[in-house]
Amino acid sequence: MSVDLSIVIVNFNTAHFLFPLMDSIHKQEWTIDGRPGTCEVIVVDNASKGEDAAMVAPLKAQGMKYIQNTMNVGYGQANNQGFAVSSGRYHMILNPDCCFLPGCFQEIIGHLESNPDSAMVGPLAFMDPEATCMMPPNEMPTPELFAFQTRAQIDLECALKNLATRTKFAYEYWAATEPKEMQMLSGSCLTFRRELFASELPFDPGYPLYYEDTDMFMRLRAAGKKMVHLPGARMLHYWSQSADGHARGAEYRHQISACRFYTKFFGAEGLKAYRENLALSLEYRERGEHVVPFEFQPISVGTEPPTFHVEDGHSNFFVEFAGNPIFTLAVGMFPTEPKSFTVSSVMWQQIGPGNYWIRIIDCDTLETVHAWVITKS
């Protein structure tokens, strides 16, 4: 029997995330064709540890479909397995380290029902349950963009140009109140009509981890399909926590997938450019080289999240928080207090010791008002 929405989740030693995720799915209230919507949840396990698989037993008893792989076949292929056994009119690809905020399904399905030209949609993701720290938008990778971003690590002019371009891109994404067409979405949660992949599988199984969604976005763009960011659909995403504890293996798979992506879409020259710039980037990092585009006020803090005070005359601003001084993949915040703001305690707990960069940006000019470098002990 078919359902309205199929949700496929690939699990690899992340069963503890499935319980709050499933609870958030059950709490979603949404309608389709004037009646309550129906959904099925399919979990594909990529050969997790025995104790992790055993943990899922209570969820299976609640009707969750479960596919147990005897080996790790890769994220993309496992998703294809779930797609093959699903029956929903709509299909959702979902990371396990997510939770849905109220009204998310209604926004997603409602938009797809009302907008036949939208092929795929994604929600706005936050790092914290209070929905204050927004995840960054994704940029479509190209050899030229990667080369420019690599150069920006050590060249001030490139750094400032890259910062200005990325700031405008991120601000328009975070500040959007209406659906916004994008070149690509976040692979953590994607929803589409089942017939979108009537003649092919969603993912190229040749990617072991990472880039499988980017490959899909490239194919959809080539086919003239529209991908839409829905700011009214909101969810919590624990910032790649599903890869935590497997960093070494994840990095190895990342390199394999990156090489496949650049070769597939940009040929031998694209692969060569990627490898050369990757080597340069790693060399800069090893030598401790990094351009600092403006003055940062140093602050040392411990386990408690820091509070920042805003100068008079700056009331219309937003905040970026990043792991480097040129704010690559910065988290965005719109503080509600005019004179000060505090970093989310949930986000602060997720990040480890080290240096972090934070800045206040004027919403009208997109210029940096004040900046700090935080050393978390």
C-alpha positions as CSV (number, residue, x, y, z in Angstrom):
1,M,0.0,0.0,0.0
2,S,1.4,3.4,-1.0
3,V,1.8,6.3,1.4
4,D,2.1,10.0,0.9
5,L,5.7,10.3,2.0
6,S,8.6,7.9,2.3
7,I,11.5,8.9,4.5
8,V,14.8,7.0,4.0
9,I,17.5,7.3,6.7
10,V,21.0,5.7,6.4
11,N,22.4,4.6,9.7
12,F,26.0,3.9,10.6
13,N,26.6,3.7,14.3
14,T,24.2,6.6,14.9
15,A,21.1,4.8,16.4
16,H,21.0,7.1,19.4
17,F,20.0,9.9,17.0
18,L,17.1,7.9,15.6
19,F,15.0,8.2,18.8
20,P,14.6,12.0,18.9
21,L,14.3,12.1,15.1
22,M,11.5,9.5,15.1
23,D,9.7,11.4,17.9
24,S,9.9,14.6,15.8
25,I,8.5,12.8,12.8
26,H,5.6,11.5,14.8
27,K,4.8,14.9,16.1
28,Q,4.5,16.5,12.6
29,E,1.0,17.6,11.8
30,W,0.4,17.9,8.1
31,T,-2.3,17.4,5.5
32,I,-2.5,16.5,1.9
33,D,-5.7,16.5,-0.3
34,G,-7.6,17.7,2.8
35,R,-6.7,14.8,5.0
36,P,-3.9,13.9,7.4
37,G,-0.7,12.9,5.6
38,T,0.7,9.4,5.9
39,C,4.4,8.4,5.9
40,E,6.7,5.4,6.1
41,V,10.2,5.5,7.6
42,I,12.9,3.2,6.1
43,V,16.2,2.8,7.9
44,V,19.1,1.3,5.9
45,D,21.9,0.2,8.3
46,N,25.4,0.1,6.8
47,A,26.8,-2.7,8.9
48,S,26.8,-0.8,12.2
49,K,28.2,-2.4,15.4
50,G,26.0,-5.0,17.0
51,E,25.0,-2.9,19.9
52,D,24.0,-0.1,17.6
53,A,21.8,-2.4,15.6
54,A,20.2,-3.9,18.8
55,M,19.3,-0.4,19.9
56,V,17.0,0.0,17.0
57,A,14.8,-2.9,18.0
58,P,12.1,-0.7,19.8
59,L,11.8,1.5,16.7
60,K,11.3,-1.6,14.5
61,A,8.5,-2.7,16.8
62,Q,6.8,0.7,16.0
63,G,6.6,-0.2,12.3
64,M,9.8,1.3,11.0
65,K,11.1,-0.6,8.0
66,Y,14.7,-1.8,8.5
67,I,17.3,-3.0,6.0
68,Q,20.4,-4.5,7.5
69,N,23.5,-4.5,5.3
70,T,26.3,-7.0,6.1
71,M,28.9,-4.5,4.8
72,N,29.1,-0.7,4.4
73,V,28.0,-0.2,0.8
74,G,28.3,3.6,1.0
75,Y,25.8,6.4,1.8
76,G,24.5,6.8,-1.8
77,Q,24.0,3.1,-2.5
78,A,22.2,2.6,0.9
79,N,19.9,5.4,0.0
80,N,19.2,3.8,-3.4
81,Q,18.3,0.6,-1.5
82,G,15.8,2.5,0.6
83,F,14.3,4.2,-2.5
84,A,13.9,0.8,-4.2
85,V,11.6,-0.5,-1.4
86,S,9.7,2.8,-0.8
87,S,6.2,3.5,-2.0
88,G,5.6,7.1,-1.2
89,R,4.2,9.6,-3.6
90,Y,6.9,12.0,-2.2
91,H,10.3,10.9,-1.1
92,M,12.6,12.3,1.5
93,I,16.3,11.7,1.9
94,L,17.3,12.4,5.5
95,N,20.4,12.3,7.7
96,P,20.0,10.6,11.1
97,D,21.4,13.5,13.1
98,C,18.4,15.7,12.4
99,C,15.1,16.6,14.2
100,F,12.1,18.4,12.7
101,L,10.7,21.6,14.2
102,P,6.8,22.0,14.2
103,G,5.2,22.6,10.8
104,C,8.2,21.4,8.7
105,F,6.3,18.7,6.8
106,Q,3.4,21.0,6.0
107,E,5.7,23.6,4.5
108,I,7.6,20.9,2.5
109,I,4.6,19.0,1.1
110,G,2.4,22.0,0.8
111,H,5.0,23.7,-1.4
112,L,5.5,20.7,-3.6
113,E,1.7,20.3,-3.9
114,S,1.2,23.9,-5.0
115,N,4.4,24.3,-7.1
116,P,4.7,21.6,-9.8
117,D,7.8,23.4,-11.2
118,S,9.8,22.8,-8.0
119,A,11.6,19.5,-8.4
120,M,13.3,19.3,-5.1
121,V,13.1,21.3,-1.8
122,G,15.0,21.5,1.4
123,P,14.4,23.2,4.8
124,L,16.3,25.8,6.8
125,A,18.5,23.9,9.2
126,F,19.6,25.1,12.7
127,M,22.3,23.9,15.0
128,D,20.3,24.4,18.2
129,P,16.7,23.6,19.4
130,E,16.1,27.3,20.0
131,A,16.5,27.9,16.3
132,T,19.1,30.7,16.6
133,C,22.1,29.3,14.8
134,M,21.5,28.8,11.1
135,M,23.6,26.3,9.0
136,P,25.4,27.8,6.0
137,P,24.1,27.5,2.4
138,N,26.1,25.3,0.1
139,E,27.9,26.6,-3.0
140,M,28.2,24.4,-6.1
141,P,31.9,23.4,-6.2
142,T,33.9,24.0,-9.4
143,P,37.7,23.9,-10.0
144,E,37.7,27.7,-10.4
145,L,35.9,28.3,-7.2
146,F,38.1,25.9,-5.3
147,A,41.2,27.6,-6.7
148,F,39.9,31.0,-5.8
149,Q,39.0,29.9,-2.2
150,T,42.4,28.3,-1.8
151,R,44.2,31.5,-2.9
152,A,42.0,33.5,-0.5
153,Q,43.7,31.7,2.4
154,I,46.9,33.7,1.8
155,D,46.0,36.6,-0.5
156,L,44.3,39.6,1.1
157,E,42.6,40.8,-2.1
158,C,41.2,37.4,-2.8
159,A,40.1,36.9,0.8
160,L,38.2,40.2,0.8
161,K,36.5,39.5,-2.5
162,N,35.6,36.0,-1.5
163,L,34.3,37.2,1.9
164,A,32.1,39.9,0.2
165,T,30.6,37.4,-2.3
166,R,30.0,34.7,0.3
167,T,28.5,37.2,2.9
168,K,25.9,38.4,0.3
169,F,25.1,34.9,-0.7
170,A,24.7,33.7,2.9
171,Y,22.7,36.8,4.1
172,E,20.2,36.4,1.2
173,Y,19.8,32.8,2.1
174,W,19.4,33.3,5.9
175,A,17.2,36.4,5.6
176,A,14.8,34.9,3.0
177,T,11.1,34.8,4.0
178,E,9.9,33.3,0.7
179,P,11.0,30.1,-1.2
180,K,14.3,30.7,-2.9
181,E,15.7,28.9,-5.9
182,M,19.2,27.5,-5.3
183,Q,21.9,25.9,-7.4
184,M,22.1,23.2,-4.7
185,L,20.6,22.4,-1.4
186,S,21.8,20.7,1.8
187,G,22.0,16.9,1.4
188,S,20.9,16.5,5.1
189,C,17.2,16.7,4.1
190,L,15.8,16.6,0.5
191,T,12.3,16.0,-0.6
192,F,11.0,15.4,-4.1
193,R,8.2,13.7,-6.1
194,R,8.9,10.0,-6.7
195,E,8.7,10.3,-10.5
196,L,11.7,12.7,-10.5
197,F,13.9,9.6,-10.6
198,A,11.6,7.4,-12.7
199,S,14.4,6.5,-15.1
200,E,17.5,6.5,-12.7
201,L,18.4,6.2,-9.1
202,P,18.8,9.3,-7.0
203,F,22.5,8.6,-6.2
204,D,25.5,7.5,-8.2
205,P,26.6,4.4,-6.2
206,G,30.3,5.1,-7.0
207,Y,30.6,7.7,-4.2
208,P,31.4,6.1,-0.9
209,L,30.6,9.2,1.2
210,Y,30.2,12.9,0.3
211,Y,29.6,14.5,-3.1
212,E,26.8,12.0,-3.9
213,D,24.2,14.7,-3.3
214,T,26.4,17.3,-5.2
215,D,26.5,14.9,-8.2
216,M,22.7,14.6,-8.0
217,F,22.3,18.4,-8.0
218,M,24.6,18.7,-11.0
219,R,22.5,16.2,-12.9
220,L,19.2,18.0,-12.0
221,R,20.6,21.3,-13.0
222,A,21.7,19.9,-16.4
223,A,18.1,18.6,-16.8
224,G,16.7,22.1,-16.1
225,K,15.1,21.1,-12.8
226,K,14.4,23.6,-10.1
227,M,15.7,23.2,-6.5
228,V,14.1,25.4,-3.8
229,H,15.1,26.4,-0.3
230,L,12.1,26.7,2.0
231,P,12.9,29.1,4.9
232,G,9.5,28.4,6.5
233,A,10.4,24.7,6.8
234,R,12.7,24.4,9.8
235,M,14.7,21.6,11.3
236,L,17.6,20.9,13.7
237,H,20.8,19.4,12.3
238,Y,23.7,18.5,14.6
239,W,26.4,19.6,12.2
240,S,27.8,16.4,10.8
241,Q,27.5,14.5,14.1
242,S,26.7,11.4,12.1
243,A,30.4,11.3,11.0
244,D,31.8,12.1,14.5
245,G,34.1,9.4,15.7
246,H,34.9,8.2,12.2
247,A,36.8,11.3,11.1
248,R,39.8,9.4,9.6
249,G,37.6,7.1,7.5
250,A,35.3,9.9,6.5
251,E,38.2,12.0,5.3
252,Y,39.6,9.1,3.2
253,R,36.1,8.6,1.6
254,H,35.8,12.3,1.1
255,Q,39.0,12.3,-1.1
256,I,37.8,9.4,-3.2
257,S,34.4,11.0,-3.8
258,A,35.9,14.4,-4.6
259,C,38.2,12.9,-7.2
260,R,35.3,11.1,-8.7
261,F,33.1,14.3,-8.8
262,Y,35.8,16.5,-10.4
263,T,36.7,13.9,-13.0
264,K,33.1,13.1,-13.9
265,F,32.0,16.7,-14.4
266,F,35.2,18.6,-15.2
267,G,37.4,15.9,-16.8
268,A,41.1,15.3,-16.3
269,E,42.0,19.0,-16.1
270,G,39.3,19.5,-13.4
271,L,40.8,16.7,-11.3
272,K,44.3,18.0,-11.8
273,A,43.2,21.5,-10.6
274,Y,41.4,20.0,-7.6
275,R,44.4,18.0,-6.5
276,E,46.9,20.9,-7.0
277,N,44.7,23.3,-4.9
278,L,44.0,20.7,-2.3
279,A,47.8,20.2,-1.8
280,L,48.3,23.9,-1.6
281,S,45.5,24.3,1.0
282,L,47.0,21.5,3.1
283,E,50.4,23.1,2.8
284,Y,49.1,26.5,4.0
285,R,47.4,24.8,6.9
286,E,50.5,22.9,7.9
287,R,52.6,26.1,7.8
288,G,50.0,28.0,9.8
289,E,49.5,30.5,7.0
290,H,46.2,32.3,6.8
291,V,45.3,35.8,5.8
292,V,43.5,37.9,8.4
293,P,41.2,40.3,6.6
294,F,40.5,42.7,9.5
295,E,41.3,43.3,13.1
296,F,39.9,40.7,15.6
297,Q,39.6,41.4,19.3
298,P,41.0,38.4,21.2
299,I,38.8,36.7,23.9
300,S,39.6,33.6,26.0
301,V,36.6,31.6,27.4
302,G,36.0,28.3,28.9
303,T,33.0,26.0,29.0
304,E,30.3,28.7,29.2
305,P,29.2,30.3,25.9
306,P,30.4,33.8,25.5
307,T,28.3,37.0,25.5
308,F,29.1,39.9,23.1
309,H,28.1,43.5,23.5
310,V,27.2,45.6,20.5
311,E,28.3,49.2,20.1
312,D,25.6,52.0,20.0
313,G,24.3,52.8,16.6
314,H,24.2,49.3,15.3
315,S,20.8,47.7,15.8
316,N,20.2,46.1,12.4
317,F,22.8,43.4,12.3
318,F,23.5,39.7,12.0
319,V,26.3,37.6,13.3
320,E,28.6,35.0,11.7
321,F,30.6,32.3,13.6
322,A,33.3,30.3,11.8
323,G,36.4,28.2,12.2
324,N,38.7,30.5,10.3
325,P,39.2,34.3,9.8
326,I,37.8,34.4,6.3
327,F,34.5,32.8,7.5
328,T,34.3,29.7,5.3
329,L,31.1,27.8,6.1
330,A,30.1,30.3,8.7
331,V,27.0,29.8,11.0
332,G,24.5,32.7,10.9
333,M,22.6,34.3,13.8
334,F,20.0,37.1,14.0
335,P,20.1,38.2,17.6
336,T,16.9,39.4,19.2
337,E,18.5,41.8,21.7
338,P,19.7,45.1,20.3
339,K,22.7,45.6,22.6
340,S,24.2,42.1,23.1
341,F,24.0,38.5,22.1
342,T,25.1,35.1,23.5
343,V,26.3,32.1,21.5
344,S,23.9,29.2,21.8
345,S,24.9,26.9,24.6
346,V,24.0,23.8,22.4
347,M,26.3,25.0,19.6
348,W,29.0,25.9,22.1
349,Q,28.9,22.4,23.6
350,Q,29.2,20.8,20.1
351,I,32.5,22.5,19.2
352,G,35.8,21.5,20.7
353,P,38.7,23.5,22.1
354,G,40.5,25.9,19.7
355,N,40.2,29.3,18.0
356,Y,36.9,30.5,16.5
357,W,36.1,33.8,14.7
358,I,32.9,35.8,15.1
359,R,31.8,39.0,13.6
360,I,28.9,41.5,13.6
361,I,27.7,42.5,10.1
362,D,25.5,45.5,9.2
363,C,22.4,44.2,7.4
364,D,22.2,47.2,5.1
365,T,25.8,47.5,4.0
366,L,27.0,44.0,4.7
367,E,30.2,45.5,6.2
368,T,31.8,44.1,9.3
369,V,31.1,46.2,12.4
370,H,33.2,44.4,15.0
371,A,35.1,41.1,15.1
372,W,36.5,38.8,17.7
373,V,38.7,35.7,17.8
374,I,37.7,33.4,20.6
375,T,40.0,30.8,22.2
376,K,37.9,28.1,23.8
377,S,39.8,26.2,26.4
